[in-house]
Structures are given as C-alpha cells and as structure tokens.
Amino acid sequence: MSLIQREMSIKVVLITIFISFSIPFYANSHIVTKTYFEHLSEVNKEWLNHKDVCPTGFISFRSDLDKIQLHLNLVIEYLKSNRPSNLSSKQLSIRVFLLEKLQEYTDHKIFPVNKYHLTRQPYFVDDYGTNCAVGQMIFDSGHEQLVAKISKEHNYDYIVDIHTDGLMEWANEFGFTLEELKWIQPTYPPSTTIEQVMDGTNGTVTKIINNNYTGGLIIAGDFTELDSFPCLNIGVYKNNQLSCLGNGIDGIINDVIVTGQSGDIYAFGELQYNGQQFPIAKFDGSNWSYIGISGRDGAVATAANVGGSGYQYEVAISHSSIPQHQEIWHLLNNNTWKKQAMVKGVVLDIIASGYGRVHVGHFDSVTVYTTNEMIDTALVVTNVVIHLNYSNKWYGIGSNISDTVNVVTDVGNALIFGGTCKSLPGESNVCLSRYFNSVLQPLMINYKDLEDNTDPEDFSVKAIAYRSGNTFTFGGFFDMQPFSVGTYGRHLATYDLVSNIINPIAAFDQGVNSLAFLNGELYIGGEFQSNLGVQNIHYLGRTVSTVGVKELNFDIKLNVYPNPFQTTIQIEGLEDGVIYSVLFLDGRIAKNGTVFNEKINNLDSLPKGTYLLQLETSKGSVVKKISKL
C-alpha cells in the first residue's frame, strides 16, 4: 500500500471514530440545554476563534432552525458593528447592503436541507434551490452564475476548501474576508433518521414489496416473531400495524408477488407443508394453499413476477432433474403450466419493463422453447436476458456487468442493475450499472485494494428503490470507503444519475436485503440490528423526516381541521396574522402565507399526500402533520 493510500486510510478511520461519538446527538441536540458556545460551535466550528463575542450561560432551542438563526444573527450583529478600516466607501456601502439582505434571509428562517449526509454538513445550494447564507449574499449581489458554479463544483465543501474561480474576487469586491465568510457559513443537520418499524422482527428480513391492491407492504424473511407476536416468516404492514399473514409459512421465502383482481399473495421459495416441499404458496386472505409444477416435485423457486398477456405469473425454479440449470415457467390463464426457457445458472430477480421481461442472476446461456417445448433458440448471455414484450424473442445486453446480478429495476427509460462486485483481478468489480439506449454503462466500481490485493473484499448490491427524480436508493453489503475517500457509511446509499454522486444515508452494522417506498418513507429490511452503533433497529427500519417534526411546541393548543383536507384548513385557537408554511415531508415549501379568519384557503392545487403545517405564533413554532385527499 502506498504512503498516500495509508494516509487516506488513517484519515477515514479518524473520521469514522469522530462520527461514531458525535452522530447520536445530532437528531435532537437543539432541545438539550447546553452552553451557547457548545450549541453555536456545532453550527460552525469558527466560533472557536470568536469565544470573546459568544454569549455566556446556557440555552436550548425548539429546533435546529432556531439555532442556525441565532448563529447568523450574532455573526451579522458583529460584522455590522465592526467595519474594516481598509475598505473603500463603495465596498463599505455594498457590504452593509448585503448584510441587510442576509438579515432578511435569516429572519425568514428557511435554510438548506441536508438530504444526503449522516452528519452536519455545509450545503451551498440544496436540492430544492435554497441557498446557504454565503450563497444567498452572492445571489443578492447579482452573481447568480457564481452561485451555480460553486454549487456544481463544491456544493458540500467548507468555504476554506472552495476553489471555484471568482469566489475570492467576489469577496474582495464586496468587502468580505475569507475568515468572515468561513464564520458566516452554517452546517445543517441530517434531514432524516432511521427508526425501527413497530417492534420489528426477531430475524432477518429478506423481502419487502408494495401491495398495490389493498395497500401497505408485505414483509418476508427468516423470523418467528413479528411485532413481538408469533409469526412464521411472512406478514403485512398496513395502517401503522404489523400483522401475520395467517400463521405464516414454514421454509425459505425467496420472492413474493401480489396478483389477480382479488389481490392474492404468492410466496416463492423452498416451502414446507405436511412433510413435502413446494415452490409456491398462495394466500387468499384467510388461508395458505401450496402449489407444485407437474413433473417438478420438490422444486425450489428463486424468483417470480406477475403475469402478462395470457398468463398469471412466471417463476424460475431449480430441480434435481436439471442440475446447474433453472427453468422459467408460466402459469397460463387456464391454470396449466408452460415451460418458457432454461438458463445455465440461477435467476435471482424478474421485472416487467418497457424493454420487456428482464431476468437477472448468475447464468451464461439461455435456451428458449416453443409452445410444444421444443428448442426454439439458444443464446449466450452474461447474467441478464430480456424477453421482448408480445414476442418470443429473447436477447442479452452485454458483458460489462456484475459477477452476479441480484436485482434490477427501471428508472425512467433505463434499467438499473445491482450485483456482487469483487476486487480481485480477472473478476468483475462492477457493483451498479445502467442500460440505456442500448448501452450498458458501469455506475459504481469496487476499487478496494484492487492494485495490491491486500485484504480483498466483495461487495454486493441487493436492493434498489426508486421513487421519482434523478436519484435512486440502493442497499446491500458494502462500505462507502472505496467509493468516496473520507465518506462514512455502510449498506445504504443514494445515487444521483445527473451528478453521478453516491451519498451514504446509514451506517448499519449488517447489510440490507430489500427496500420499498410507502407514503414517502423508505422501508428497509435486512440483517442489521443497529444504525450508527446506537439505534436499536431489529431487521426492519424506515426513514423518518426530522424536518419540522422535532419542532412541536406542546404548550400551544390548536384544533386543525378537516384533516385530511381538500381546499381549506380551519385553525381554531390561532390569532390572525400568523405566518404559515405547508411543507413536504422532506422540508420543501409547498405553500406559505398568512392566516386570516382562522383559515388557510386555496389549497386545491396541492397534490394528494402528507404534509407538515408549520405555524410561527407569538408563543413559538408549532408543527402539525396534515393530509390532502
């Protein structure tokens, strides 16, 4: 290992040690009574150089927004009263103007949202277009292009590390020093935390899927308890409750789907019933029944997907009669089985997409059958094969992909693959890849010790979840160190397809197997039991927004109705003239204004969903969770 590599490794270890001690306090540190200096130095370490102007005594805050606001107020007050003697009259004039604009920005108390980092972090411009304090001053001076350039090149950097051309020239022109800009720049706390879902499970969660028929999530794995009640391996989460599907299923569950007008639930795997092994089980809302395939007694199902034209579902199975191979079968609408194809290897995931039915796993060839189970075509492929929609044409997409592809999902017009990536020469080190416009492109590479093979490590992406926009979330078994030096995080991260930036959003003790979005929150299943070493999250967790939710003032009694609302919200117990903000759960402002006649009107343009209603009253800030029908 080179000297530079050793220094980088030491740096990462030190960062990891620091984070492990400091992270647990970030989520609610504002409500803890501490000295002014302790609070303010969390927002900006430059207070170490300004202890002489820091207020004395102890304080707590209702929200981190209040803490950032106090920091900026104190800095602005000092900078206004201490005008550098070396500035020209023009520099002094524009400096005073920008400090006044900064005061307006501070009074509005709308600051960037830290969406992608586990610790407090500078954000020059966040995902929703909110500038930081320094960025806002540059913007107000008419230099919007400089703001955009800094955001592109150094969006998460401290001022001292920003080397964008034009920044220091701007500071000199408008009468600020580098030291002053360093003191102004706040850091922002993580906007989400991860909590356990109810009492979780007592064993590994391997699969979480959305039930698009009756709502909620289906959760499968290797457990005997769900929410502290007996349940064998499969249950449901709905209306903030966990419950078992019947008594559950004995055996190994590899996949789950929901299909049919009645929303029947199917489990696929190595399932045991009455001393026999079945590949498929069906839950009709009351009972489980078990399904086999003729001539394939004792088969094991590894992946499945809902059906298309003429068939109910498809399933990939292993059987003793076809060693080292798997067959793909369709259950037709007349309840008969048809063998579609056979692969040399194993299929681990199947999805329907605009490209066709996508089958992924670890295999190197595919044999396609005709209606009479005669061989139609034989293909050489690498771990991916696509069955074209409304056709019997099958095709591969290339070989620059993971050694084993564990999961595939569609994001826009692209397919995203996640798989096992090794760090040994001669083996694939591709962890994530994208197929778009007939081009297969690696997105994430495992570089860990690739050069000297010291302590090689295999990483694996097991799950991908996509909600909207240009960012998807992925989970598995990986450490962020090889992908971004100095970045701390394990097993869960986001990938931005525009900037090609990977950001960790957790540091689980063990890996992630499955992900699903429900009502804007990400649900996570895996082998983990803690995050950041302090949060007990037994195998089943979810992300929860900390924006606004921690800012409740329980001394303010309000009656907010109707909830859910459609066009108007009535608020009893609130004086007129109060400023309100309707926020998305991630902190973006959907609508704001002033309350009159105890009403907020004209909300019909808001999309259906859940919001936070923030009210700035004379007694303090209060936040209520509301929903739009």
VMD Tcl script that draws the C-alpha trace (Angstrom):
set ca {
  {0.00 0.00 0.00}
  {1.41 3.41 -0.95}
  {2.08 6.21 1.56}
  {-0.81 8.24 0.14}
  {-3.17 5.26 0.47}
  {-2.07 4.74 4.08}
  {-2.66 8.41 4.90}
  {-6.10 8.25 3.28}
  {-6.96 5.10 5.26}
  {-5.88 6.76 8.54}
  {-7.98 9.80 7.64}
  {-11.05 7.63 7.08}
  {-10.51 5.80 10.38}
  {-10.25 9.09 12.27}
  {-13.38 10.41 10.57}
  {-15.21 7.19 11.44}
  {-14.15 7.41 15.10}
  {-15.26 11.04 15.31}
  {-18.63 10.28 13.73}
  {-19.29 7.29 15.95}
  {-19.10 9.53 19.02}
  {-20.83 12.61 17.65}
  {-23.69 11.39 15.47}
  {-26.15 10.23 18.16}
  {-26.63 13.79 19.36}
  {-27.39 15.49 16.03}
  {-31.02 14.49 15.67}
  {-32.20 16.32 18.77}
  {-29.21 18.29 20.08}
  {-31.14 21.55 19.80}
  {-33.53 20.58 22.63}
  {-30.67 19.81 25.03}
  {-29.67 22.58 27.45}
  {-26.01 23.41 26.86}
  {-23.83 26.50 26.80}
  {-24.22 28.98 23.96}
  {-20.74 28.10 22.81}
  {-21.44 24.36 22.66}
  {-24.58 24.92 20.56}
  {-23.06 27.53 18.26}
  {-19.84 25.60 17.64}
  {-21.97 22.72 16.38}
  {-23.35 25.05 13.70}
  {-19.90 26.48 12.87}
  {-16.53 25.48 14.33}
  {-15.23 29.02 13.67}
  {-16.80 30.01 17.00}
  {-13.60 28.58 18.47}
  {-11.93 31.76 17.16}
  {-14.69 34.08 18.43}
  {-15.26 32.98 22.04}
  {-14.92 36.60 23.16}
  {-18.19 37.59 21.43}
  {-20.10 34.40 22.25}
  {-22.93 34.86 24.79}
  {-22.41 33.24 28.19}
  {-24.83 30.99 30.00}
  {-27.00 28.07 28.96}
  {-29.72 27.70 26.32}
  {-31.87 25.15 24.48}
  {-33.77 25.52 21.21}
  {-37.11 24.34 19.89}
  {-35.47 23.50 16.57}
  {-32.17 23.45 14.78}
  {-33.56 26.23 12.58}
  {-33.64 28.45 15.68}
  {-30.05 27.52 16.46}
  {-28.86 28.41 12.94}
  {-30.85 31.64 13.10}
  {-29.17 32.67 16.36}
  {-25.75 31.89 14.88}
  {-26.42 34.12 11.87}
  {-27.94 36.91 13.98}
  {-24.86 37.05 16.20}
  {-22.43 37.00 13.27}
  {-24.40 39.68 11.40}
  {-24.52 41.88 14.50}
  {-20.75 41.62 14.93}
  {-19.96 42.26 11.26}
  {-22.25 45.30 11.16}
  {-20.60 46.87 14.19}
  {-17.02 46.12 13.10}
  {-16.35 47.74 9.73}
  {-12.87 47.07 8.34}
  {-10.86 50.29 8.03}
  {-9.18 49.26 4.79}
  {-12.37 49.23 2.69}
  {-13.38 51.91 0.24}
  {-16.67 53.76 0.65}
  {-18.10 51.71 -2.22}
  {-17.04 48.43 -0.57}
  {-18.48 49.53 2.78}
  {-21.77 50.52 1.16}
  {-22.27 47.23 -0.67}
  {-21.09 45.27 2.40}
  {-23.77 46.94 4.55}
  {-26.39 46.27 1.85}
  {-25.53 42.56 1.68}
  {-25.55 42.22 5.47}
  {-29.05 43.74 5.48}
  {-30.10 41.20 2.81}
  {-28.52 38.45 4.91}
  {-30.60 39.65 7.88}
  {-33.79 39.34 5.79}
  {-32.72 35.82 4.78}
  {-32.08 34.96 8.45}
  {-35.45 36.34 9.56}
  {-37.29 34.10 7.06}
  {-35.59 31.06 8.66}
  {-35.66 28.94 5.51}
  {-32.32 27.17 5.30}
  {-30.94 24.30 3.17}
  {-31.99 20.73 3.89}
  {-29.23 18.15 4.44}
  {-30.69 15.29 2.45}
  {-27.65 13.14 1.72}
  {-25.26 13.16 4.68}
  {-25.17 11.42 8.05}
  {-23.56 14.31 9.90}
  {-23.85 18.10 9.97}
  {-22.69 19.35 6.59}
  {-22.46 22.59 4.60}
  {-24.85 22.74 1.62}
  {-24.16 25.65 -0.75}
  {-27.49 25.05 -2.55}
  {-29.80 22.20 -1.59}
  {-31.94 20.02 -3.87}
  {-34.84 22.47 -3.60}
  {-32.89 25.56 -4.66}
  {-32.36 27.03 -1.17}
  {-29.06 28.91 -0.91}
  {-26.85 28.84 2.15}
  {-26.10 32.14 3.88}
  {-22.95 32.87 1.84}
  {-24.63 31.67 -1.35}
  {-27.58 33.98 -0.68}
  {-25.30 37.02 -0.33}
  {-23.58 36.18 -3.62}
  {-27.01 35.69 -5.22}
  {-28.31 39.02 -3.86}
  {-25.25 40.78 -5.29}
  {-26.31 39.74 -8.80}
  {-23.79 36.91 -9.23}
  {-26.22 34.02 -9.72}
  {-23.84 32.26 -12.12}
  {-21.12 32.16 -9.47}
  {-23.57 30.53 -7.05}
  {-24.42 27.89 -9.66}
  {-20.73 27.27 -10.40}
  {-19.79 26.83 -6.74}
  {-22.79 24.54 -6.23}
  {-21.66 22.37 -9.15}
  {-18.01 22.17 -8.09}
  {-18.04 22.37 -4.26}
  {-21.64 22.05 -3.07}
  {-20.84 20.24 0.21}
  {-17.49 21.86 0.97}
  {-16.45 24.32 3.65}
  {-15.54 27.81 2.42}
  {-11.84 27.19 3.00}
  {-11.98 24.22 0.60}
  {-13.91 26.01 -2.16}
  {-11.51 26.84 -5.00}
  {-14.00 27.99 -7.63}
  {-12.65 30.82 -9.76}
  {-14.30 34.09 -8.82}
  {-15.12 33.48 -5.17}
  {-12.19 35.39 -3.67}
  {-12.57 38.14 -6.28}
  {-16.23 38.46 -5.25}
  {-15.29 38.64 -1.56}
  {-12.76 41.41 -2.22}
  {-15.14 43.41 -4.43}
  {-17.94 43.32 -1.85}
  {-15.87 43.92 1.25}
  {-15.60 40.49 2.96}
  {-12.60 38.48 4.06}
  {-12.18 34.72 3.79}
  {-12.26 34.49 7.60}
  {-15.62 36.30 7.72}
  {-17.16 34.01 5.09}
  {-15.89 30.97 7.00}
  {-17.62 32.26 10.14}
  {-20.89 33.00 8.36}
  {-21.24 29.57 6.69}
  {-23.53 27.26 8.75}
  {-23.70 23.49 8.72}
  {-27.03 21.66 8.57}
  {-28.17 18.53 10.43}
  {-29.37 15.35 8.66}
  {-32.97 15.72 7.50}
  {-33.87 12.08 8.11}
  {-33.30 9.46 10.74}
  {-33.91 5.71 10.71}
  {-36.22 4.09 13.23}
  {-37.47 0.58 13.86}
  {-40.92 -0.28 12.46}
  {-43.05 -1.12 15.49}
  {-41.24 -3.96 17.35}
  {-39.69 -5.23 14.13}
  {-38.90 -8.94 13.76}
  {-36.67 -11.39 15.60}
  {-34.84 -12.49 12.46}
  {-33.62 -11.45 9.02}
  {-35.96 -9.66 6.61}
  {-35.23 -10.69 3.02}
  {-38.10 -9.17 1.06}
  {-40.33 -6.08 1.28}
  {-42.82 -5.36 -1.52}
  {-45.71 -2.95 -2.02}
  {-49.21 -4.41 -2.06}
  {-50.70 -2.29 -4.85}
  {-54.11 -3.95 -4.48}
  {-55.01 -3.41 -0.83}
  {-52.21 -1.06 0.26}
  {-49.37 -1.46 2.71}
  {-46.31 -3.69 2.49}
  {-45.66 -7.43 2.56}
  {-42.64 -8.44 4.63}
  {-40.93 -11.81 4.33}
  {-37.80 -13.33 5.82}
  {-36.46 -15.77 8.36}
  {-38.25 -14.96 11.62}
  {-40.66 -16.45 14.12}
  {-41.96 -13.20 15.62}
  {-43.39 -10.06 14.03}
  {-44.04 -7.06 16.29}
  {-43.34 -9.39 19.25}
  {-46.16 -11.78 18.25}
  {-45.73 -15.31 16.84}
  {-45.46 -15.24 13.05}
  {-43.60 -17.59 10.73}
  {-41.62 -15.74 8.04}
  {-44.28 -13.55 6.35}
  {-46.58 -10.71 7.41}
  {-48.00 -7.38 6.37}
  {-47.52 -3.75 7.42}
  {-50.63 -1.60 6.95}
  {-52.15 1.40 8.75}
  {-49.11 1.56 11.03}
  {-49.62 -2.02 12.21}
  {-47.67 -5.22 11.70}
  {-49.66 -8.47 11.48}
  {-49.07 -12.03 10.33}
  {-50.48 -13.49 7.10}
  {-52.39 -16.38 8.63}
  {-49.88 -18.23 10.76}
  {-47.14 -17.66 8.21}
  {-45.17 -20.18 6.14}
  {-42.58 -22.79 7.09}
  {-39.49 -22.75 4.87}
  {-37.33 -20.32 2.91}
  {-39.08 -17.47 1.05}
  {-37.12 -16.04 -1.89}
  {-39.74 -13.87 -3.55}
  {-43.27 -12.51 -3.10}
  {-45.81 -11.09 -5.57}
  {-49.42 -9.89 -5.45}
  {-51.62 -10.64 -8.47}
  {-55.21 -11.17 -9.61}
  {-58.26 -8.99 -9.15}
  {-58.66 -10.30 -5.61}
  {-55.10 -9.35 -4.69}
  {-53.96 -12.88 -3.86}
  {-50.48 -13.05 -2.32}
  {-47.98 -15.62 -3.62}
  {-44.76 -16.66 -1.89}
  {-41.98 -18.45 -3.78}
  {-39.10 -20.44 -2.38}
  {-38.36 -23.70 -0.61}
  {-41.62 -24.09 1.30}
  {-42.53 -26.92 3.66}
  {-46.04 -28.28 4.23}
  {-47.16 -31.66 5.59}
  {-43.72 -33.16 5.08}
  {-43.49 -32.07 1.46}
  {-41.59 -29.28 -0.30}
  {-43.33 -26.81 -2.62}
  {-42.02 -23.93 -4.74}
  {-45.17 -21.79 -4.41}
  {-47.77 -20.91 -1.77}
  {-50.90 -18.76 -2.19}
  {-52.69 -16.69 0.48}
  {-56.32 -15.89 -0.36}
  {-56.91 -13.56 2.58}
  {-57.61 -16.35 5.08}
  {-55.55 -19.45 4.34}
  {-52.40 -20.64 2.62}
  {-52.54 -23.27 -0.13}
  {-49.49 -24.89 -1.71}
  {-48.75 -25.26 -5.43}
  {-46.40 -27.52 -7.37}
  {-45.48 -27.92 -11.04}
  {-46.21 -31.23 -12.75}
  {-43.06 -33.31 -13.12}
  {-41.10 -30.96 -10.85}
  {-41.94 -32.26 -7.38}
  {-39.71 -30.73 -4.71}
  {-38.67 -27.80 -6.92}
  {-37.25 -24.59 -5.40}
  {-38.38 -21.20 -6.71}
  {-35.80 -18.38 -6.68}
  {-37.62 -15.50 -8.46}
  {-41.05 -14.65 -9.84}
  {-43.08 -11.85 -11.36}
  {-46.72 -11.06 -12.11}
  {-48.08 -12.24 -15.43}
  {-48.70 -10.60 -18.76}
  {-50.80 -11.45 -21.81}
  {-52.19 -14.96 -21.42}
  {-50.53 -15.94 -18.13}
  {-50.94 -15.24 -14.41}
  {-47.31 -15.22 -13.28}
  {-43.87 -16.55 -14.18}
  {-41.41 -18.32 -11.90}
  {-37.80 -19.52 -12.09}
  {-37.20 -22.92 -10.46}
  {-34.34 -25.30 -9.66}
  {-34.95 -29.07 -9.73}
  {-32.89 -32.22 -9.26}
  {-33.61 -33.26 -12.88}
  {-31.75 -30.21 -14.25}
  {-28.56 -29.82 -12.20}
  {-26.74 -26.48 -12.57}
  {-29.72 -25.16 -14.58}
  {-33.03 -23.43 -13.94}
  {-36.30 -23.36 -15.86}
  {-38.65 -20.41 -16.31}
  {-42.33 -21.43 -16.25}
  {-45.56 -19.52 -16.95}
  {-48.84 -20.34 -15.21}
  {-51.32 -19.72 -18.03}
  {-54.78 -18.24 -17.57}
  {-56.32 -21.72 -17.95}
  {-54.25 -22.86 -14.91}
  {-51.90 -25.03 -16.96}
  {-48.11 -24.70 -16.93}
  {-45.88 -23.84 -19.90}
  {-42.06 -24.06 -19.89}
  {-40.68 -20.88 -21.47}
  {-36.91 -21.14 -21.15}
  {-33.96 -22.70 -19.34}
  {-30.79 -20.96 -18.14}
  {-27.45 -22.45 -17.21}
  {-27.13 -20.97 -13.74}
  {-29.66 -19.23 -11.49}
  {-32.26 -16.44 -11.87}
  {-32.48 -14.08 -8.87}
  {-34.89 -11.34 -9.98}
  {-37.52 -10.75 -12.67}
  {-39.28 -7.48 -13.55}
  {-41.59 -6.18 -16.27}
  {-40.27 -3.10 -18.06}
  {-40.57 -1.10 -21.26}
  {-37.79 -3.29 -22.67}
  {-39.68 -6.49 -21.88}
  {-39.42 -9.09 -19.12}
  {-35.96 -8.71 -17.58}
  {-34.40 -11.78 -15.93}
  {-31.15 -11.39 -13.97}
  {-28.90 -13.60 -11.86}
  {-25.79 -15.66 -12.48}
  {-26.04 -17.53 -15.81}
  {-24.19 -17.71 -19.12}
  {-26.70 -19.18 -21.57}
  {-30.44 -19.34 -22.26}
  {-32.45 -21.94 -24.17}
  {-35.87 -20.73 -25.37}
  {-38.71 -23.20 -26.04}
  {-41.64 -23.22 -28.47}
  {-45.24 -23.92 -27.48}
  {-44.53 -27.67 -27.74}
  {-41.45 -27.34 -25.51}
  {-39.14 -27.78 -28.48}
  {-35.95 -25.74 -28.59}
  {-36.54 -22.50 -30.44}
  {-33.28 -20.59 -29.80}
  {-30.11 -20.85 -27.75}
  {-28.31 -17.70 -26.60}
  {-25.00 -16.90 -24.95}
  {-25.58 -14.13 -22.39}
  {-23.98 -12.71 -19.25}
  {-26.31 -12.67 -16.23}
  {-29.11 -10.72 -17.98}
  {-31.67 -11.82 -20.55}
  {-34.72 -9.87 -21.76}
  {-37.90 -11.42 -23.16}
  {-39.33 -8.89 -25.60}
  {-42.95 -7.88 -24.92}
  {-45.60 -9.59 -27.11}
  {-42.97 -11.75 -28.80}
  {-40.93 -14.88 -28.26}
  {-37.68 -13.01 -28.92}
  {-35.07 -13.13 -26.14}
  {-31.78 -11.22 -26.09}
  {-28.79 -10.32 -23.88}
  {-27.36 -6.83 -23.32}
  {-23.59 -7.21 -22.93}
  {-20.98 -8.48 -20.52}
  {-19.69 -5.40 -18.63}
  {-21.80 -6.17 -15.58}
  {-21.60 -7.66 -12.08}
  {-20.40 -11.24 -11.50}
  {-23.88 -11.95 -10.16}
  {-26.78 -9.57 -10.76}
  {-29.01 -9.66 -7.68}
  {-31.59 -7.02 -8.52}
  {-32.93 -4.93 -11.40}
  {-35.37 -2.02 -11.55}
  {-36.42 0.51 -14.15}
  {-35.72 4.20 -13.63}
  {-37.29 6.31 -16.35}
  {-36.21 4.78 -19.65}
  {-33.23 2.99 -18.16}
  {-32.65 -0.31 -16.39}
  {-30.52 -0.21 -13.23}
  {-28.71 -3.40 -12.17}
  {-27.16 -4.14 -8.79}
  {-24.92 -7.06 -8.08}
  {-21.90 -8.68 -6.50}
  {-18.63 -6.93 -7.29}
  {-15.25 -8.39 -6.44}
  {-11.91 -6.67 -6.00}
  {-9.75 -9.47 -7.41}
  {-8.03 -9.20 -10.82}
  {-9.90 -11.09 -13.53}
  {-13.27 -10.76 -11.77}
  {-15.93 -8.14 -12.33}
  {-15.75 -5.17 -9.96}
  {-18.97 -3.59 -11.27}
  {-21.46 -3.07 -8.40}
  {-24.07 -0.90 -10.16}
  {-24.73 -0.48 -13.88}
  {-27.25 1.16 -16.20}
  {-28.70 0.02 -19.54}
  {-29.93 2.96 -21.59}
  {-30.27 3.48 -25.35}
  {-28.79 0.01 -25.94}
  {-25.63 0.94 -23.98}
  {-24.55 -0.86 -20.79}
  {-22.64 1.54 -18.53}
  {-20.99 0.82 -15.13}
  {-22.08 3.27 -12.40}
  {-20.24 2.07 -9.29}
  {-16.94 0.17 -9.17}
  {-15.35 -1.68 -6.25}
  {-11.76 -0.42 -6.13}
  {-10.94 -1.76 -2.67}
  {-7.30 -2.92 -2.72}
  {-7.57 -3.77 -6.42}
  {-3.92 -2.94 -7.06}
  {-2.16 -4.96 -4.38}
  {-4.90 -7.47 -3.45}
  {-4.34 -6.81 0.24}
  {-7.44 -7.70 2.21}
  {-9.74 -8.01 -0.85}
  {-13.42 -7.56 -0.15}
  {-16.52 -8.49 -2.10}
  {-19.39 -6.02 -2.07}
  {-22.94 -6.70 -3.09}
  {-25.95 -4.54 -4.05}
  {-29.08 -6.45 -3.06}
  {-31.88 -3.91 -3.41}
  {-32.78 -0.81 -5.43}
  {-35.73 1.50 -4.77}
  {-36.84 4.38 -6.97}
  {-39.47 6.98 -6.19}
  {-39.03 10.00 -8.50}
  {-36.48 12.45 -9.89}
  {-32.88 11.63 -10.78}
  {-31.94 9.79 -7.58}
  {-32.44 6.17 -6.60}
  {-31.66 4.43 -3.31}
  {-29.71 1.18 -3.10}
  {-28.83 -1.20 -0.30}
  {-26.73 -4.28 0.22}
  {-23.44 -5.28 1.79}
  {-20.83 -2.58 1.17}
  {-18.65 0.03 2.82}
  {-18.54 3.53 1.34}
  {-14.77 3.95 1.79}
  {-13.70 2.55 -1.61}
  {-16.21 4.70 -3.47}
  {-15.57 8.09 -1.84}
  {-12.50 8.68 0.35}
  {-13.45 10.32 3.63}
  {-17.15 9.44 3.26}
  {-18.58 7.40 6.10}
  {-21.48 4.99 5.70}
  {-22.38 1.35 5.23}
  {-25.00 -0.72 3.42}
  {-27.43 2.04 2.32}
  {-26.86 4.98 -0.06}
  {-28.32 7.12 -2.84}
  {-27.09 7.54 -6.41}
  {-27.67 10.76 -8.36}
  {-27.83 9.95 -12.09}
  {-27.15 13.57 -13.08}
  {-24.12 14.32 -10.90}
  {-23.03 10.65 -10.58}
  {-22.57 11.26 -6.85}
  {-23.06 8.49 -4.26}
  {-24.10 9.55 -0.75}
  {-24.47 7.19 2.24}
  {-27.66 7.55 4.28}
  {-26.97 4.97 7.00}
  {-24.22 3.09 8.77}
  {-25.84 -0.25 9.61}
  {-23.94 -2.92 11.49}
  {-25.05 -5.51 8.90}
  {-26.38 -5.50 5.36}
  {-29.63 -4.56 3.62}
  {-31.66 -7.11 1.61}
  {-34.74 -5.22 0.44}
  {-36.18 -1.70 0.04}
  {-39.62 -0.22 -0.68}
  {-41.19 3.24 -0.57}
  {-44.55 3.75 1.14}
  {-46.17 7.17 1.68}
  {-42.89 8.93 1.03}
  {-40.92 6.91 3.58}
  {-38.28 4.32 2.74}
  {-38.73 0.91 4.39}
  {-35.61 -1.21 4.85}
  {-35.25 -4.92 5.53}
  {-32.04 -6.77 6.20}
  {-29.70 -8.40 8.67}
  {-28.94 -5.26 10.70}
  {-29.83 -4.60 14.32}
  {-28.38 -1.12 14.78}
  {-27.52 2.04 12.86}
  {-24.52 4.17 13.84}
  {-23.98 1.82 16.76}
  {-26.70 3.33 18.94}
  {-30.13 2.89 17.38}
  {-31.77 -0.48 18.00}
  {-33.41 -1.36 14.69}
  {-34.16 -5.06 14.57}
  {-34.09 -6.14 10.92}
  {-36.89 -3.77 9.83}
  {-36.49 0.02 9.68}
  {-37.78 3.11 7.94}
  {-36.51 6.59 7.25}
  {-38.40 9.39 9.00}
  {-38.10 13.08 8.22}
  {-36.73 15.19 11.08}
  {-37.67 18.45 9.34}
  {-40.35 20.13 11.37}
  {-41.35 17.07 13.38}
  {-38.93 17.88 16.21}
  {-40.19 21.46 16.39}
  {-43.51 20.87 18.13}
  {-44.44 23.22 20.95}
  {-46.86 21.26 23.10}
  {-47.90 24.33 25.11}
  {-49.83 25.62 22.09}
  {-53.28 24.01 21.82}
  {-54.75 24.24 18.32}
  {-57.59 22.47 16.56}
  {-56.70 21.95 12.90}
  {-59.47 20.55 10.68}
  {-60.58 18.99 8.41}
  {-57.71 16.55 8.31}
  {-57.49 15.18 5.66}
  {-58.36 18.44 3.84}
  {-59.24 19.31 0.25}
  {-59.17 23.08 -0.35}
  {-59.31 24.80 3.06}
  {-57.88 24.29 6.55}
  {-59.63 25.75 9.60}
  {-57.45 26.55 12.64}
  {-59.15 27.21 15.96}
  {-57.15 28.90 18.72}
  {-54.83 30.89 16.46}
  {-54.56 34.66 16.18}
  {-54.75 36.31 12.74}
  {-51.55 37.37 11.02}
  {-49.61 34.20 11.84}
  {-47.17 33.09 9.14}
  {-47.81 29.55 7.90}
  {-45.86 27.14 5.70}
  {-47.22 23.91 4.22}
  {-44.15 21.68 3.86}
  {-43.49 18.45 2.03}
  {-42.10 15.79 4.38}
  {-38.59 16.47 3.07}
  {-38.79 20.12 4.10}
  {-39.63 21.76 0.77}
  {-42.23 24.55 0.92}
  {-45.41 23.62 -0.95}
  {-47.27 26.82 0.01}
  {-46.87 29.64 2.51}
  {-48.59 32.83 3.54}
  {-50.55 34.45 6.37}
  {-53.53 33.05 8.30}
  {-56.70 35.21 8.25}
  {-60.05 34.46 9.88}
  {-58.53 31.27 11.30}
  {-58.35 29.82 7.77}
  {-55.85 28.80 5.10}
  {-57.54 28.83 1.71}
  {-56.74 27.88 -1.91}
  {-55.05 24.57 -1.17}
  {-56.75 22.73 -4.03}
  {-53.62 22.91 -6.22}
  {-51.56 20.80 -3.79}
  {-51.05 17.16 -4.85}
  {-52.60 14.43 -2.72}
  {-50.32 13.30 0.09}
  {-49.00 14.01 3.59}
  {-47.59 17.41 4.61}
  {-46.33 19.31 7.64}
  {-48.16 22.53 8.59}
  {-45.71 24.90 10.30}
  {-47.11 27.92 12.17}
  {-44.93 30.71 13.59}
  {-47.02 32.02 16.51}
  {-46.30 34.59 19.20}
  {-45.74 31.70 21.64}
  {-43.38 29.82 19.37}
  {-43.31 27.42 16.44}
  {-45.81 24.58 16.11}
  {-45.96 21.83 13.50}
  {-48.91 19.58 12.69}
  {-48.99 16.63 10.28}
  {-51.82 17.03 7.74}
  {-53.03 15.10 4.67}
  {-54.60 16.14 1.37}
  {-57.37 13.96 -0.11}
}
mol new
graphics top color blue
foreach p $ca { graphics top sphere $p radius 0.5 }
foreach p [lrange $ca 0 end-1] q [lrange $ca 1 end] { graphics top cylinder $p $q radius 0.2 }
display resetview
